């Protein structure tokens, strides 16, 4: 093993900042918290953060057993070691993206741990495996390499990332099921995690969902004739609900059996929309998302669009029309 290997970086580091992407999901934040806890148990000073929102999403707060999450404004300009998790491009770090170049300029190391096909290898060191179903898979390998015993808080954070990014293990290989078994043996309560991270919603979710689904439209001829279903979440519709409720709309819309691709537009500011794309298995939506400045996985990707909702949808339609088939 070379002196500059990722494991050596993690083993030797005494001060580590771990960053998840904006609007972190369970895989991004869970991976950061699990690796952060392992490094903390080894004696390192550790902080975990993300740029947006300004606090941990409620459904993910149970993952931060050690209180490692700090606000973005408390992340130092440079770190001995900066670890970016589940983040394929620096822009996905939002206002914290400047820590990458600052850390490099100060002589620090930037380790990127990710499983997205669109990863641009923007760090000084990389653990990137596009065949991994979740970044959590790679983080467990790193924890094992560090020789840190897997405890329940680490296992809980990793399980949350694994169960969400595999679609409830629908897209999991045998090795991933064996990993899940290890996490359960470490004390994870799978029912509790599923309820907290996936299933439970406040009542306000129902009227929001009603408004959003009223905008849903099916275009059977779109997406190269395989069908596109889409819906729009305006700022007005999203008012009063948590970030996780808005992000979860795509999982409802994607259940449309007549459509290969589902798209949900979420209004961030007037004229600015984040777009979630999901495919069943015939179209590579990661390529479509990359053509629009985003990225992701072959069956789950996203991007940001500007203009009216219809203008953004037109751009999505065009991108899907030329996306490769799987």
N, C-alpha and C positions, 0 to 999 in steps of 0.2 A: 504494500500500500504506500503510495507516494505521500510526502509530507503535506501536500496541498489537497489531499482527498477530502470530500465532504465530511466523512466521519472524523478525520483529524481536526478539521475546523471546529466541528461541534464539540469534540473531546477537549480541545485546548481553550475554547472561548470562556471568558469569565464575565463578559457583559454582552447580552444578546437581545436584539429587538426582533420580534416576529410579527410580520404584517400579513393580514388577510385582505382580500379585495373589498372594494366598496360594496355595501349591502351584502355582508357576508352570509353565505349559506352554512349549513352544518358541516360540510366537508372543509371549507376554508377555515372557519373559526375552530372547529373541532380539531383539525390537524395542527393548527397553531398552538392551541391550548395543550394538546397531548405532548407535543415535542417540547413546548415551553416547560411543562411540568417535569419532564424527564431531565432537562438541563438544569432546572432549579434544584432538583434532588441531588444533582451532581455538584451543587455549590455555586452555580453561576447566578448572576443578577439577570433577571428576565423580565421583559415587558411584552405584552401582546396588544396590538391595536389595529385599527382600520379607520378610514376617513369618514365614511358615511354609513349609517346615521351617527348621531353624536353619543349614542349609548348602545349597549348590547341589545339586540332584538330580544324581546321578552321570551320567545320560545327557545332561545339558546342560552339563557342565563344560567340554567342548571348545569351547563358544561364547564363553567368557570369555577371549579371547586377551590382553587387556590387563590382566587382574586388577582389573577395575572393581567386582566384587561385594564388598560389605562386609556384616557381620552387622547385623541390625536394631538392635541396641543401640548401633551406631556411627552411626546416621542422626541428624543434628542435629535439634533440635526445630523449627527454621525454616530455610528456604533462600531464597536470592534468587529461584530458580526451582525449583519442584517440578513434575515431569512424571510423570503417572500414565498408564501404558500398558496397554491391553487390559483395563481395569478399569471396568465400567459403573457401579458404585455404590461409595461410600467403604467400606462394610462389607467389601468384597472385599479391602481392604488389611489387614484384621486389626488388629493392635496399632499399625500405622503410620498408620491412618486419622486419628489426631489431628494429624498433620503438616499436614493440609489447612487446618484452621481456624487453627492456630498460624501457618502461613506467611501466610495472608491477613491475620490480625490484625497481623502484623509488617510489613505492606506489601509482601510478596512476591507473586509471581504463581504461579498453579496452572494448568498446561496439561494438558488431558485429551486423549489421543490414543487413539482406540478405534473399533471397528466393530460393537459390539453394538447391537441394536435397543432394548435395555432401558437404554441409557445415560441418566442423569438430568441430565447437563450440570452437574456439581457444581463445576466449576473456575471460574477467572476468564476463561480462554480455552479454546477447544475446536477440535480437529481430529477431528470425528466423522463418519464416512461409513458408513452401514449397508449400502451396496452393495459395499463393499470386502470381499474374501474373507478378509482377514487384516489385523491391525494393521500387519504388516510392509509391506504395500502402501503405507499412509499414511506410514510412516517413511521409505521410500525416496524418496517425493515430497518430504519435508522435507529429507532429505540432499541431494537434487538442488537444492532451493531454496537451501540454504546454500552451494552451490558446492563441496562437499567431494568430491574424487574417490573413487569407490567402490573400496575395496581388498578383498582376500580375506577378512580377518576380519569386516568389515562384511557382505559378501556371504554368508558362511557363516551368520552369525546370522540374517540375513533369510531365507535359503533354508530354514532349519530351521522357521521360523514359517510360511512359505508352503506347504511340502510337507505339514506336519501339518494346518494349518487347511483346506486344500483336499481333504483325504482322498487324498493322493497325486495331486493335480491332477485328480481326478474332478469337482470342483466349480469348476473354473477357467475363466475367460473367455479369449478369445484374448489380450487385453492382459496377463493374468496369466502366460500362457505366454511372452509376450515379455519380461516382467519376469524370469522364471526364466532365460531365455536370457542376459540381461544378467548375472545372478548367476553363471552358469556361465562366461561369458566373463571374469569377474573372478577366476576360479580355483577356484571351488567344486568339490569332488569329491562328486557326488550320491550315489554308492554309499556312501562313508564316512559322510555325514550320515544317510542312511537307516538304516544299520546302528547307528550310535551312538544315534540319537534314537528310532527306531521298532522295529527288528528284534531287537536283541540283548537277551537276558535271562539272568540267572543261573539255574542249575539249580533253585534254590528256588522259582522262578516256577511250575514244573510241578506240584509237590504242592499249592501254594497254589491254583492254578487248578483242580486236581482237586476240592479241598474246596468251592470256590465254585460250580463248575458243578453239583455235586451238589445245590445249593439252587435251581437254575434251574427256573422254572415258566413254562408257556405258558398264557395266557388268551385264547383266540380271540375271545371275545365282548367283551373289554375294549377300551378306546380307540375307542369308538363303533363297535365291531364290526370294526375293522381289525386287532385283535390286539395284545396286550402280552406281552412276555417280560421276566422280571425275575430277578435273582439278588442274593444278600446276601454281603457281605464283612465278616465279624466281625473284631474286633481279634485274636482268637485265630488266625484263618486268615491274617491279614496279618502276624503276627509273623514277623520274620526276612526279610522281603522289602522292597525299596525302594518308595518312594512311586510311582515310575513303573510298577511292576508292578501296584499296586492301581488306579491310574488307567487302566491299559490294559485292565482286565477288560471295560469297556463295549464295546471294539472287537471282542471275541470274542462277547459276548452279542448284539450288534446284528446279527450275521451270520445270525440265525434268519430264514428266508425267510417263515415264516407270520405274522410280527409286524410291524406298522407301527412300533411304538414299543418301544424297549428301555430298561429302567431298571435301574440298579445302585445298591444301597444300601451305603454304606461307613461302618462304625462308627468314630466319632472318639473318643467317650467313652461310658460307659454311658448309654443313652437319647438319644444324639445321633448323627445320621446325615447324611452328605452324600449327595446323590442326583444321579447323572448320567442325563440323558435324551437319547435319540437317536431321530430319526424318519427314515423313508425318504423321505417327500415328500408325505404327505397331511394331517398334523396339525401345527399350529404349537405345538411344545413350549415355545417361549419364553414364550407366554402362560400355559401351565400352570405353568411354573416361577415366573413373576412372581406368580401368584395364591398361591403358597406362600412368597413372600418372596425368591425368587431371580431368575434372569433368564438371558439368553443369546441364542442365535440361533434362527431358526425351526426348524432341524433338529437343533440341539445346544444344550442348556441344562442348568441345574442349580439346586439349592436345598439348604437344610438343613432336616431334619425332626427332631422330638423325640417320644419315646415308644418303644414297641416297634417292631420292624421291620414287623410286620403293621399297626400303627396308621399308620405312615408310608406304607406301601403303599396303605392305604385312602385317605389324603389324595391320593396320586398318582393313583389310579384316578378319584377324583372330579374332580380338576383336568383330567385328560385327557378325561373325559366331556363337559366343557363347553368345551374348547379349540376355537378356530376351525379349519376345514378350509382347506387351501391350494388 
